[in-house]
Amino acid sequence: RPNDNVTELAINPTTEKIRKGNFLRNNPHLGAQNGERKHKIKKRNTRIPTALSKEEERELDTLWEELSQTFHSGEQTKGHDLLLKILTISDRQQRSWVAEAAAKLGNLETGRVGNSRNEELLLWLRGYQCNIQRQMTLIEKMISCLVGNDSGQDVRVFDDSHPYAEPSAKSKSKHRKSECVKESLLDGKWPQAVSAVTGMSFSILIEKMASTEPSQSAKLILALGTPAIWVDSIEQLQDLERQLEGVELVGLDTEWSTNEEGKAIVSTVQLAATVPGRSSTIESYVVDLLKVVGNKAYQDRCRQFLERLFSTTLILGFSVGRDTDKLEEASSLSSQSIPLPRHNILDLQRLWSRSQPPSLAKCVELHHKTASLDKRERCSDWSHRPLRPEQMEYAALDAAILLVLLAETARIGNVEQA
């Protein structure tokens, strides 16, 4: 009602005619209290920027010193690995830090002066290879600072031909699948990988009949010639490291499971390699990574093993980016994942068409017309221990088949004809 105006208590009018502004106009003290309360809540929820701990700052300073020495000595690959670690630690800060990092990078001793010095820095940065989009974005921002772009606009320094660059905004589509950047067997380290599988073929594997339901037709599937070896102790990791000494190329794959929080984690990492001197034999290993939870000694040994493997051996995977990310999380000794070296990683999927990268099973079908991969264990429980023989066979074969596929691809010469 129009005359409802209480000084101590307030009644909110319920008629539409009176509700339009009259309530706060007749009770201004309530409006002021409400505004003050909202202001206090907003102020209380304001986030305070997070800085690095003293230990992280010391580690960062050490990495910058190592990078300066490495850059001066011309070790480009090692320098890129150090830069990746610097970006990972620096990005933990909730403040603007890219310009400061770019300035430090610009002050590195390159042995040159003036424009030549800046050009050398830019060339070195553009040679940086990483398939983590966040890291690529940070590199682009650092280059933007180095070239003097203060407008705040993004400077695209990696075009679509860069192996690890994201497509430009004009080429993206909201409803299109992510594209695979096509590579050639003549590029980079592919010739070395092809040399390591020369003479290999599908004859290394065996064909067997799949066990099917009575109502289903029988089919041929591929299988390993020798059973895979299970690795779940520090002693077995040391033996595996000795077995892989001198090996040029290792096929790698992972199987995932879900933890109690619903997060995807790596359950196993599978490795396959030819025995030195015998290209007709593939040795396969399945390494338990669930055991790193609560076992610091085993986790530390896994980390050392993976770092050495990724640093000294060519790693052949299939759509391997997410596998590497999860391996970094599983083997890291802290809550923050520590990057693994990526300069030796080769992605077999990148040898196929950019527009429609095929699955691993489809690639096998293109090369082998009579037998296929058995994918029935793909969605099985990879957290259960021990793994069933069928799971061991499935997991190890996904790594071993990569070596055979590379050999067959090199033999045919043109993957589009396969």
For each residue, the residues with C-beta under 8 A, 3 or more apart:
1: 4 13 15 18
2: 18 22
3:
4: 1 11 13 18 26
5: 26 27
6: 9 10 11 27
7:
8:
9: 6
10: 6 23 27 30
11: 4 6
12: 19 23
13: 1 4 18 19 22 23
14: 19
15: 1 18 19
16: 19 20
17: 20
18: 1 2 4 13 15 22 23
19: 12 13 14 15 16 22 23
20: 16 17
21: 24 25
22: 2 13 18 19 25 26
23: 10 12 13 18 19 26 27
24: 21 27 28 30 31
25: 21 22 28
26: 4 5 22 23
27: 5 6 10 23 24 30 31
28: 24 25 31 32
29: 32 33
30: 10 24 27 33 34
31: 24 27 28 34 35
32: 28 29 35 36
33: 29 30 36 37
34: 30 31 37 38
35: 31 32 38 39
36: 32 33 39 40
37: 33 34 40 41
38: 34 35 41 42
39: 35 36 42 43
40: 36 37 43 44
41: 37 38 44 45
42: 38 39 45 46
43: 39 40 46
44: 40 41
45: 41 42
46: 42 43
47: 94
48:
49: 93 94 95
50: 92 93 94 95
51: 93 95
52: 56 57 60 89 90 92 93
53: 56 57
54: 57 58
55: 58 59
56: 52 53 59 60 89 92
57: 52 53 54 60 61
58: 54 55 61 62
59: 55 56 62 63 89
60: 52 56 57 63 64 86 89 90
61: 57 58 64 65
62: 58 59 65 66
63: 59 60 66 67 82 85 86 89
64: 60 61 67 68 86 104
65: 61 62 68 69
66: 62 63 69 70 82
67: 63 64 70 71 79 82 83 86 108
68: 64 65 71 72 108 109
69: 65 66 72 73
70: 66 67 73 75 78 79 82
71: 67 68 74 79 108 109 110 124
72: 68 69 108 109 110 111
73: 69 70
74: 71
75: 70 78 79
76: 79 80 124 127
77: 80 81 341 343
78: 70 75 81 82
79: 67 70 71 75 76 82 83 124
80: 76 77 83 84 127 128 129 130 343
81: 77 78 84 85 339 341 342 343
82: 63 66 67 70 78 79 85 86
83: 67 79 80 86 87 128
84: 80 81 87 88 130 135 339 342
85: 63 81 82 88 89 338 339
86: 60 63 64 67 82 83 89 90 101
87: 83 84 90 91 101 135 138 139
88: 84 85 91 92 135 336 337 338 339
89: 52 56 59 60 63 85 86 92 336
90: 52 60 86 87 93 97 101
91: 87 88 97 134 138
92: 50 52 56 88 89 336
93: 49 50 51 52 90 97
94: 47 49 50
95: 49 50 51
96: 99
97: 90 91 93 100 101
98: 101 102 138 141 142 145
99: 96 102 103 145
100: 97 103 104
101: 86 87 90 97 98 104 105 142
102: 98 99 105 106 141 142 143 145 146
103: 99 100 106 107 145
104: 64 100 101 107 108
105: 101 102 108 121 125 142 146
106: 102 103 118 121 146
107: 103 104
108: 67 68 71 72 104 105 121
109: 68 71 72
110: 71 72 117 120 121
111: 72
112: 116 117 120
113: 116 117
114: 117 118
115: 118 119
116: 112 113 119 120
117: 110 112 113 114 120 121
118: 106 114 115 121 122 146 147
119: 115 116 122 123
120: 110 112 116 117 123 124
121: 105 106 108 110 117 118 124 125 146
122: 118 119 125 126 143 146 147 157
123: 119 120 126 127
124: 71 76 79 120 121 127 128
125: 105 121 122 128 139 142 143 146 157
126: 122 123 143 157 158
127: 76 80 123 124
128: 80 83 124 125 139
129: 80 163 164 342 343
130: 80 84 135 136 139 164 342
131: 164 321 324 342
132: 135 136 321 325
133: 136 137 166
134: 91 137 138
135: 84 87 88 130 132 138 139
136: 130 132 133 139 140 158 164 165 166
137: 133 134 140 141
138: 87 91 98 134 135 141 142
139: 87 125 128 130 135 136 142 143 157
140: 136 137 143 144 154 155 156 157 158
141: 98 102 137 138 144 145 154
142: 98 101 102 105 125 138 139 145 146
143: 102 122 125 126 139 140 146 147 155 157
144: 140 141 147 149 154 155 157
145: 98 99 102 103 141 142 148 149
146: 102 105 106 118 121 122 125 142 143
147: 118 122 143 144 155
148: 145
149: 144 145 153 155
150:
151:
152:
153: 149
154: 140 141 144
155: 140 143 144 147 149
156: 140 159 168
157: 122 125 126 139 140 143 144
158: 126 136 140 162 164 165
159: 156 162 165 168
160: 165 167 168 171 181
161: 165 181
162: 158 159 165 181
163: 129 181 183 188 350
164: 129 130 131 136 158 181
165: 136 158 159 160 161 162 181
166: 133 136
167: 160 171 172 179
168: 156 159 160 171 172
169: 172
170:
171: 160 167 168
172: 167 168 169 176
173: 176
174:
175:
176: 172 173 179
177:
178:
179: 167 176 354 355 357
180: 319 347 349 350 352 353 354 357
181: 160 161 162 163 164 165 350 354
182: 350 351 352 353 354
183: 163 187 188 190 347 350 351
184: 187 190 351
185: 190 191 194 351 409 410
186: 190 191
187: 183 184 190
188: 163 183 346
189: 192 193 314 344 346
190: 183 184 185 186 187 193 194 346
191: 185 186 194 195
192: 189 195 196 248 249 314
193: 189 190 196 197 248 249 314 316 346 406
194: 185 190 191 197 198 406 407 410
195: 191 192 198 248
196: 192 193 248 249 274 314
197: 193 194 200 249 274 279 403 404 406 407 410
198: 194 195 279 407 410
199: 279 280 407
200: 197 204 274 279 280 403 404 407
201: 204 404 407 408 411
202: 205 222 367 368 404 408
203: 280
204: 200 201 225 280 281 282 404
205: 202 222 223 224 225 397 400 401 404
206: 222 223 224 225
207: 220 221 222 223 370 371
208: 220 221 223
209: 218 219 220 221
210: 218 219 220 221 374
211:
212: 216 217 218 219
213: 216
214:
215:
216: 212 213
217: 212
218: 209 210 212
219: 209 210 212 372
220: 207 208 209 210 370 371 372
221: 207 208 209 210 371 372 373 374
222: 202 205 206 207 364 368 371 372 373 374 397 401
223: 205 206 207 208 393 397
224: 205 206 227 228 282 284 393 396 397 400
225: 204 205 206 281 282
226: 281 282 283 284
227: 224 389 392 393
228: 224 270 284 285 286 392 393 395 396
229: 240 283 284 285 286
230: 236 285 286 288 386 387 392
231: 236 237 240 285 286 287 288
232: 236 287 288 291
233: 236 237 298
234: 237 238 297 298 301
235: 238 239
236: 230 231 232 233 239 240
237: 231 233 234 240 241 287 301 302 305
238: 234 235 241 242 301
239: 235 236 242 243
240: 229 231 236 237 243 244 271 285 287 305
241: 237 238 244 245 305 308 309
242: 238 239 245
243: 239 240 247 273 283
244: 240 241 247 250 271 273 309 313
245: 241 242
246: 276
247: 243 244 250 273 274 276 313
248: 192 193 195 196 313 314
249: 192 193 196 197 273 274 313 314 316 403
250: 244 247 271 272 273 309 313 314 315 316
251: 270 271 272 273 316 317 399 400 401 402 403
252: 269 270 271 272 315 316 317 320 323 399 402
253: 269 270 317 318 323 395 398 399 402
254: 266 267 268 269 270 323 326 327
255: 266 267 268 270 382 395
256: 264 265 266 267 326 382
257: 264 265 267 290 381 382 383
258: 262 263 264 265 383
259: 262 263 265
260:
261:
262: 258 259
263: 258 259
264: 256 257 258 326
265: 256 257 258 259 289 290 326 329 330
266: 254 255 256 269 289 323 326 327 329 330
267: 254 255 256 257 288 289 290 382 383
268: 254 255 286 287 288 289 290 382 387 395
269: 252 253 254 266 286 287 289 306 323 327
270: 228 251 252 253 254 255 284 285 286 287 395 396 398 399
271: 240 244 250 251 252 284 285 287 309 399
272: 250 251 252 282 283 284 285 396 399 400 402 403
273: 243 244 247 249 250 251 282 283 403
274: 196 197 200 247 249 278 279 281 282 283 403
275: 278 281 282 283
276: 246 247
277:
278: 274 275 281
279: 197 198 199 200 274
280: 199 200 203 204
281: 204 225 226 274 275 278
282: 204 224 225 226 272 273 274 275 400 403 404
283: 226 229 243 272 273 274 275
284: 224 226 228 229 270 271 272 396 397 399 400
285: 228 229 230 231 240 270 271 272 396
286: 228 229 230 231 268 269 270 387 392 395 396
287: 231 232 237 240 268 269 270 271 302
288: 230 231 232 267 268 291 385
289: 265 266 267 268 269 292 302 327 330 331
290: 257 265 267 268 293 383 385
291: 232 288 295 298
292: 289 295 298 299 302 330 331
293: 290
294:
295: 291 292 298 299
296: 299 300 333
297: 234 300 301
298: 233 234 291 292 295 301 302
299: 292 295 296 302 303 331 333
300: 296 297 303 304 333
301: 234 237 238 297 298 304 305
302: 237 287 289 292 298 299 305 306 330 331
303: 299 300 306 307 331 332 333 338
304: 300 301 307 308
305: 237 240 241 301 302 308 309
306: 269 302 303 309 310 327 331 340
307: 303 304 310 311 340 341
308: 241 304 305 311 312
309: 241 244 250 271 305 306 312 313 315
310: 306 307 313 315 340 341 342 344 345
311: 307 308 341 344
312: 308 309 344
313: 244 247 248 249 250 309 310 344
314: 189 192 193 196 248 249 250 344 346
315: 250 252 309 310 320 344 345 346
316: 193 249 250 251 252 346 348 402 403 406
317: 251 252 253 320 323 324 345 346 347 348 402
318: 253 347 348 349 360 363 398 402
319: 180 322 323 347 349 357
320: 252 315 317 323 324 345 347
321: 131 132 324 325 347
322: 319 325 326
323: 252 253 254 266 269 317 319 320 326 327
324: 131 317 320 321 327 328 340 342 345
325: 132 321 322 328 329 337
326: 254 256 264 265 266 322 323 329 330
327: 254 266 269 289 306 323 324 330 331 340
328: 324 325 331 332 337 338 339 340
329: 265 266 325 326 332 337
330: 265 266 289 292 302 326 327
331: 289 292 299 302 303 306 327 328 338 340
332: 303 328 329 335 336 337 338
333: 296 299 300 303 338
334: 338
335: 332
336: 88 89 92 332
337: 88 325 328 329 332
338: 85 88 303 328 331 332 333 334
339: 81 84 85 88 328 342
340: 306 307 310 324 327 328 331
341: 77 81 307 310 311 344
342: 81 84 129 130 131 310 324 339 345
343: 77 80 81 129
344: 189 310 311 312 313 314 315 341
345: 310 315 317 320 324 342
346: 188 189 190 193 314 315 316 317
347: 180 183 317 318 319 320 321 350
348: 316 317 318 351 363 402 405 406 409
349: 180 318 319 352 357 358
350: 163 180 181 182 183 347 357
351: 182 183 184 185 348 409 415
352: 180 182 349 357 358 363 415 416
353: 180 182 356 357 416
354: 179 180 181 182 357
355: 179
356: 353
357: 179 180 319 349 350 352 353 354
358: 349 352 362 363 366
359: 362 363
360: 318 363 364 373 398 401
361: 364 365 372 373 375
362: 358 359 365 366
363: 318 348 352 358 359 360 366 367 405
364: 222 360 361 367 368 372 373 401 405
365: 361 362 368 369 372
366: 358 362 363 418
367: 202 363 364 405 408 409 412 418
368: 202 222 364 365 371 372
369: 365
370: 207 220
371: 207 220 221 222 368
372: 219 220 221 222 361 364 365 368
373: 221 222 360 361 364 397 398 401
374: 210 221 222 377 394
375: 361 378 394
376: 390 394
377: 374 380 390 391 393 394 395
378: 375 394
379:
380: 377 388 391
381: 257 384
382: 255 256 257 267 268 387 391
383: 257 258 267 290
384: 381 387
385: 288 290
386: 230
387: 230 268 286 382 384 391 392 395
388: 380 391 392
389: 227 392 393
390: 376 377 393 394
391: 377 380 382 387 388 394 395
392: 227 228 230 286 387 388 389 395 396
393: 223 224 227 228 377 389 390 396 397
394: 374 375 376 377 378 390 391 397 398
395: 228 253 255 268 270 286 377 387 391 392 398 399
396: 224 228 270 272 284 285 286 392 393 399 400
397: 205 222 223 224 284 373 393 394 400 401
398: 253 270 318 360 373 394 395 401 402
399: 251 252 253 270 271 272 284 395 396 402
400: 205 224 251 272 282 284 396 397 403 404
401: 205 222 251 360 364 373 397 398 404 405
402: 251 252 253 272 316 317 318 348 398 399 405 406
403: 197 200 249 251 272 273 274 282 316 400 406 407
404: 197 200 201 202 204 205 282 400 401 407 408
405: 348 363 364 367 401 402 408 409
406: 193 194 197 316 348 402 403 409 410
407: 194 197 198 199 200 201 403 404 410 411
408: 201 202 367 404 405 411 412 418
409: 185 348 351 367 405 406 412 415 418
410: 185 194 197 198 406 407 413
411: 201 407 408
412: 367 408 409 415 417 418
413: 410 417
414: 417 418
415: 351 352 409 412 418
416: 352 353
417: 412 413 414
418: 366 367 408 409 412 414 415
